[in-house]
Amino acid sequence: MSTQTDFDSIIFDMDGTLWDAVDSYCAIWNESFRRMGIERRVSRDELLSMMGKPLDVIASHICHGIDMDTERFCSILRKVDTELMPQLGGTLYSHVAEDLKALSKRYRLFMVSNCGPDGLRMFLDYTGLRPYFTDTLTHGETSLPKEDNISLLIDRHGLERPVYVGDIQGDADSTHRAGLPFIWAAYGFGTVSDAEYRIDCFHDLIEKILNKDQTTR
């Protein structure tokens, strides 16, 4: 069992781990379809089932069977996202803002996500959490899978004992392929079968890491 001294840094996922912005994503997808002149509408449950995947994978699934230029749609989607997301934002989970501030005093904090190139920057601007993070990396910036972006961030900053916090099995799989232990945010969007640690609310990071009271799942 680990103690807080085993970690020198924490890498976070965004969606389902730090906030819930799915309703905003639905609005952005639906506005993008409207601009394409397509009657297709996306529901919250439909997007939830695809959370954590790169945009091209999500688009391929959601746009399947629609006679449209998917590449053009993704271009419009990115434009609408840039226009609307800074206004719509999302809802931080309870205690995220204050606990990240506390965590940043002992750990170097990072974010790695499969979102677009501006997703994490918009998140940090909207929430005001930028001062607490050392660096971020997205699939949209590198076109690399999450495990490679995790490894790239580790190499870039010389991290020796990082841990990743995410909410779905894909996060855990990528984390383990990168050779890191995984903390499952069980309050998020998915289930995980092989996490080293489990938190049932964000504040558990304080209780289980800073206070050396970690428990296995």
C-alpha positions as CSV (number, residue, x, y, z in Angstrom):
1,M,0.0,0.0,0.0
2,S,1.3,3.4,-1.0
3,T,1.8,6.5,1.2
4,Q,1.8,10.1,0.1
5,T,5.6,10.1,0.1
6,D,5.5,7.6,-2.8
7,F,4.3,10.3,-5.2
8,D,6.1,13.5,-6.4
9,S,3.3,14.6,-8.8
10,I,-0.3,14.1,-9.7
11,I,-1.6,14.0,-13.3
12,F,-5.4,14.5,-13.7
13,D,-7.9,13.7,-16.3
14,M,-10.5,16.5,-16.9
15,D,-14.0,15.3,-17.8
16,G,-15.6,13.1,-15.1
17,T,-12.6,13.8,-12.8
18,L,-12.5,17.5,-12.2
19,W,-15.8,18.7,-13.7
20,D,-18.9,17.7,-15.6
21,A,-19.3,19.7,-18.9
22,V,-21.3,17.1,-20.8
23,D,-24.4,19.3,-21.2
24,S,-22.2,22.0,-22.7
25,Y,-20.7,19.5,-25.1
26,C,-24.2,18.5,-26.2
27,A,-25.1,22.1,-26.9
28,I,-21.9,22.4,-29.0
29,W,-22.4,19.2,-30.9
30,N,-26.0,20.2,-31.7
31,E,-25.1,23.7,-32.8
32,S,-22.5,22.2,-35.1
33,F,-25.1,19.9,-36.6
34,R,-27.5,22.9,-37.0
35,R,-24.8,24.8,-38.9
36,M,-24.3,21.8,-41.2
37,G,-28.0,21.8,-41.9
38,I,-28.4,18.3,-40.3
39,E,-31.3,17.5,-38.0
40,R,-29.2,15.0,-35.9
41,R,-29.3,15.8,-32.2
42,V,-27.0,14.3,-29.5
43,S,-28.2,13.4,-26.0
44,R,-26.3,13.6,-22.8
45,D,-26.4,9.8,-22.4
46,E,-25.0,9.3,-25.9
47,L,-22.0,11.6,-25.2
48,L,-21.5,10.1,-21.8
49,S,-21.0,6.7,-23.4
50,M,-18.1,8.2,-25.5
51,M,-16.4,10.3,-22.9
52,G,-12.6,9.9,-22.8
53,K,-12.2,9.0,-26.4
54,P,-10.5,11.3,-29.0
55,L,-12.7,13.5,-31.1
56,D,-12.3,11.6,-34.3
57,V,-13.4,8.3,-32.6
58,I,-16.5,10.1,-31.1
59,A,-17.4,11.7,-34.4
60,S,-17.0,8.4,-36.3
61,H,-19.5,6.8,-33.9
62,I,-22.0,9.7,-33.6
63,C,-22.0,10.5,-37.3
64,H,-22.2,6.9,-38.5
65,G,-24.8,6.5,-41.2
66,I,-25.1,10.3,-41.8
67,D,-24.4,11.4,-45.4
68,M,-22.1,14.3,-44.5
69,D,-18.5,15.4,-44.8
70,T,-17.2,14.3,-41.4
71,E,-13.9,16.2,-41.7
72,R,-15.8,19.4,-42.4
73,F,-18.1,18.7,-39.4
74,C,-15.2,18.2,-37.1
75,S,-13.7,21.5,-38.3
76,I,-17.0,23.2,-37.5
77,L,-17.3,21.4,-34.2
78,R,-13.8,22.7,-33.2
79,K,-14.8,26.3,-34.2
80,V,-18.1,26.1,-32.3
81,D,-16.3,24.7,-29.3
82,T,-13.9,27.6,-29.3
83,E,-16.8,30.1,-29.6
84,L,-19.1,28.6,-27.0
85,M,-17.1,26.6,-24.4
86,P,-15.5,29.7,-22.8
87,Q,-19.1,30.9,-22.1
88,L,-20.8,27.6,-21.3
89,G,-18.0,25.9,-19.3
90,G,-18.9,23.1,-16.9
91,T,-19.5,22.4,-13.2
92,L,-16.5,21.6,-11.0
93,Y,-17.1,18.7,-8.6
94,S,-17.3,19.6,-4.9
95,H,-14.0,20.7,-3.2
96,V,-12.0,20.7,-6.5
97,A,-10.9,24.3,-6.4
98,E,-9.8,24.4,-2.8
99,D,-8.3,20.9,-2.7
100,L,-6.2,21.5,-5.9
101,K,-4.8,24.6,-4.1
102,A,-3.9,22.5,-1.2
103,L,-2.5,19.6,-3.3
104,S,-0.4,22.1,-5.3
105,K,1.5,23.0,-2.2
106,R,2.9,19.5,-1.9
107,Y,2.8,18.1,-5.4
108,R,3.4,19.2,-8.9
109,L,0.1,19.0,-10.7
110,F,-0.5,18.2,-14.4
111,M,-3.4,17.4,-16.7
112,V,-3.5,14.9,-19.7
113,S,-6.7,14.5,-21.7
114,N,-7.9,13.2,-25.0
115,C,-9.7,16.5,-25.7
116,G,-8.9,18.9,-28.5
117,P,-5.9,21.2,-28.5
118,D,-7.6,24.0,-26.6
119,G,-9.7,22.0,-24.2
120,L,-7.5,22.1,-21.2
121,R,-6.5,25.7,-21.7
122,M,-10.2,26.7,-21.9
123,F,-10.9,24.6,-18.8
124,L,-8.1,26.4,-16.8
125,D,-9.2,29.8,-18.0
126,Y,-12.9,29.2,-17.2
127,T,-12.3,27.8,-13.8
128,G,-9.4,30.0,-12.7
129,L,-7.3,26.9,-11.8
130,R,-4.3,27.7,-14.0
131,P,-2.0,28.8,-11.1
132,Y,-2.1,25.3,-9.6
133,F,-0.9,23.4,-12.7
134,T,2.6,23.1,-14.0
135,D,1.8,21.8,-17.5
136,T,-0.9,20.1,-19.6
137,L,-1.0,17.9,-22.7
138,T,-3.8,16.8,-25.0
139,H,-4.5,14.4,-27.8
140,G,-5.5,17.3,-29.9
141,E,-2.0,18.8,-29.6
142,T,0.0,15.6,-30.3
143,S,-2.3,13.1,-31.9
144,L,-0.8,10.6,-29.6
145,P,-2.7,8.1,-27.4
146,K,-3.0,9.1,-23.7
147,E,-0.3,6.7,-22.5
148,D,2.2,8.4,-24.8
149,N,1.2,11.8,-23.7
150,I,1.5,10.8,-20.0
151,S,5.0,9.4,-20.8
152,L,5.9,12.6,-22.7
153,L,4.9,14.8,-19.8
154,I,6.9,12.6,-17.4
155,D,10.0,12.9,-19.5
156,R,9.5,16.6,-20.1
157,H,9.5,17.4,-16.4
158,G,11.6,14.6,-15.0
159,L,8.9,13.2,-12.8
160,E,10.0,10.2,-10.8
161,R,6.9,9.0,-8.9
162,P,3.7,10.4,-10.6
163,V,0.2,9.0,-10.2
164,Y,-2.8,9.5,-12.5
165,V,-6.3,10.3,-11.5
166,G,-9.1,9.4,-13.9
167,D,-12.7,8.0,-14.0
168,I,-13.0,5.4,-16.8
169,Q,-11.4,2.1,-17.7
170,G,-9.6,3.7,-20.7
171,D,-7.8,6.1,-18.3
172,A,-6.7,3.2,-16.2
173,D,-5.5,1.2,-19.2
174,S,-3.5,4.1,-20.5
175,T,-2.1,4.8,-17.1
176,H,-0.9,1.3,-16.6
177,R,0.6,1.1,-20.1
178,A,2.6,4.2,-19.1
179,G,3.8,2.4,-16.0
180,L,1.9,4.5,-13.4
181,P,-0.5,3.6,-10.5
182,F,-4.0,4.7,-11.0
183,I,-6.5,6.5,-8.7
184,W,-10.1,5.8,-9.8
185,A,-12.5,8.8,-9.4
186,A,-15.5,6.6,-8.8
187,Y,-17.9,9.5,-8.7
188,G,-17.2,10.2,-12.4
189,F,-18.5,8.7,-15.7
190,G,-17.3,5.1,-15.7
191,T,-16.2,2.0,-13.9
192,V,-12.7,0.7,-13.4
193,S,-11.8,-2.9,-12.5
194,D,-8.1,-2.6,-11.7
195,A,-7.4,0.7,-10.0
196,E,-4.7,0.8,-7.3
197,Y,-6.8,3.3,-5.4
198,R,-10.4,4.5,-5.3
199,I,-11.8,7.9,-4.3
200,D,-15.6,8.4,-3.9
201,C,-15.4,12.2,-3.9
202,F,-12.7,14.6,-4.9
203,H,-12.0,15.5,-1.3
204,D,-10.7,11.9,-0.7
205,L,-7.5,13.0,-2.4
206,I,-6.8,15.1,0.7
207,E,-7.9,12.3,3.1
208,K,-6.1,9.5,1.3
209,I,-3.0,11.2,-0.1
210,L,-2.1,14.3,1.9
211,N,-3.2,12.7,5.2
212,K,-1.6,9.3,4.3
213,D,-4.9,7.5,4.7
214,Q,-5.0,5.7,1.4
215,T,-7.0,2.6,1.0
216,T,-7.3,0.1,-1.8
217,R,-10.4,-0.1,-3.9
